[in-house]
Amino acid sequence: MHMHILLVHAYPHALSPGGPMNRRFLFLLGSSRAGGNTELLARRAAEQLPGDVEQEWISLAEHPLPDFADLRHDTDHVRPTDGAAALLLDATLAATDVVIASPLYWYSVSASTKRYLDHWAGWLRTPGLDFKAAMAGRTLWGVTALAHREQEVADPLIGTLRNSAAYMGMRFGGVLLGNGSKPGQVLADTGALARAKTFFAQDAPLARFPYEPA
Ligand SMILES: Cc1cc2nc3c(=O)[nH]c(=O)nc-3n(C[C@H](O)[C@H](O)[C@H](O)COP(=O)(O)O)c2cc1C
């Protein structure tokens, strides 16, 4: 069985630009196919990360989560100990930066991505985890490919990620958008490739809901 989890262990530098805590990026691939445009674009952006930033890549299609069952007001959620939920929870808690790399499906995130986010609701209610406090101050990023040329049709996806980050007290680095339908087409979107070069170098302010003053 392939694990398809790539751990890039970097050589620790004495000082990293972001401060003493080494950054660790978790890339969650939400496409229903491997090697698609979203993944290609995410890899272009990730290539620019400094060598001392760790990267972990997990395909949500290869590690399918069960549908989320809402036990929040019924019994306690328990911390998952095996399977995709345990893998994804541990990887999430280990990350300073979570990158949702989901194609645009029906103007929002893919089902596997949405299911992963739904599981956050259970982790928020899992005794002993303190998931919200753990995630506060960390950074959420998005990468998406879409067939539509007018990028504003991705606003629901952007809103989902930004509002989720705001709810969690997380920082939000925005969403890197690329155009493409067939795998590989995003590599012809020169604007997207240019934005990928500096995407993760951007400042990621604390996320705010649209009604909150900037
Ligand atoms: C289920 C499904 C829903 C889609 N919905 C949209 C959409 O709402 N808007 C759009 O522009 N493209 C849509 N597309 C096209 C994909 O976003 C496009 O093919 C993209 O390149 C897929 O990303 P991937 O190559 O990373 O899998 C959809 C594709 C699928 C399979």
The ligand as a Tripos MOL2 file, in Angstrom:
@<TRIPOS>MOLECULE
LIG
   31    33     1     0     0
SMALL
NO_CHARGES

@<TRIPOS>ATOM
      1 C1        -17.8630   17.4480   -9.4850 C.3       1 LIG1
      2 C2        -17.2670   18.6000  -10.2380 C.ar      1 LIG1
      3 C3        -17.7520   19.8600  -10.0400 C.ar      1 LIG1
      4 C4        -17.1780   20.9500  -10.6890 C.ar      1 LIG1
      5 N1        -17.6750   22.1930  -10.4530 N.ar      1 LIG1
      6 C5        -17.0950   23.2660  -11.0240 C.ar      1 LIG1
      7 C6        -17.5650   24.5850  -10.7580 C.ar      1 LIG1
      8 O1        -18.4910   24.7740   -9.9830 O.2       1 LIG1
      9 N2        -16.9710   25.6400  -11.3690 N.ar      1 LIG1
     10 C7        -15.9090   25.4620  -12.2190 C.ar      1 LIG1
     11 O2        -15.3880   26.4440  -12.7130 O.2       1 LIG1
     12 N3        -15.4050   24.2260  -12.4650 N.ar      1 LIG1
     13 C8        -15.9830   23.1260  -11.9030 C.ar      1 LIG1
     14 N4        -15.4910   21.8700  -12.1610 N.ar      1 LIG1
     15 C9        -14.2760   21.7380  -12.9800 C.3       1 LIG1
     16 C10       -13.0540   21.5760  -12.1200 C.3       1 LIG1
     17 O3        -12.9540   22.5920  -11.1570 O.3       1 LIG1
     18 C11       -11.7760   21.5740  -12.9580 C.3       1 LIG1
     19 O4        -11.8020   20.4740  -13.8530 O.3       1 LIG1
     20 C12       -10.5270   21.4960  -12.1180 C.3       1 LIG1
     21 O5         -9.3790   21.5830  -12.9740 O.3       1 LIG1
     22 C13       -10.4760   20.1960  -11.3240 C.3       1 LIG1
     23 O6         -9.3580   20.2160  -10.4830 O.3       1 LIG1
     24 P1         -8.3210   18.9950  -10.4420 P.3       1 LIG1
     25 O7         -7.6730   18.9390  -11.8100 O.co2     1 LIG1
     26 O8         -7.3690   19.3860   -9.3710 O.co2     1 LIG1
     27 O9         -9.0790   17.7610  -10.1310 O.co2     1 LIG1
     28 C14       -16.0750   20.7590  -11.5590 C.ar      1 LIG1
     29 C15       -15.5860   19.4720  -11.7500 C.ar      1 LIG1
     30 C16       -16.1620   18.3910  -11.1180 C.ar      1 LIG1
     31 C17       -15.6040   17.0050  -11.3410 C.3       1 LIG1
@<TRIPOS>BOND
     1     1     2 1
     2     2     3 ar
     3     2    30 ar
     4     3     4 ar
     5     4     5 ar
     6     4    28 ar
     7     5     6 ar
     8     6     7 ar
     9     6    13 1
    10     7     8 2
    11     7     9 ar
    12     9    10 ar
    13    10    11 2
    14    10    12 ar
    15    12    13 ar
    16    13    14 ar
    17    14    15 1
    18    14    28 ar
    19    15    16 1
    20    16    17 1
    21    16    18 1
    22    18    19 1
    23    18    20 1
    24    20    21 1
    25    20    22 1
    26    22    23 1
    27    23    24 1
    28    24    25 2
    29    24    26 1
    30    24    27 1
    31    28    29 ar
    32    29    30 ar
    33    30    31 1
@<TRIPOS>SUBSTRUCTURE
     1 LIG1         1 GROUP 0 **** ****
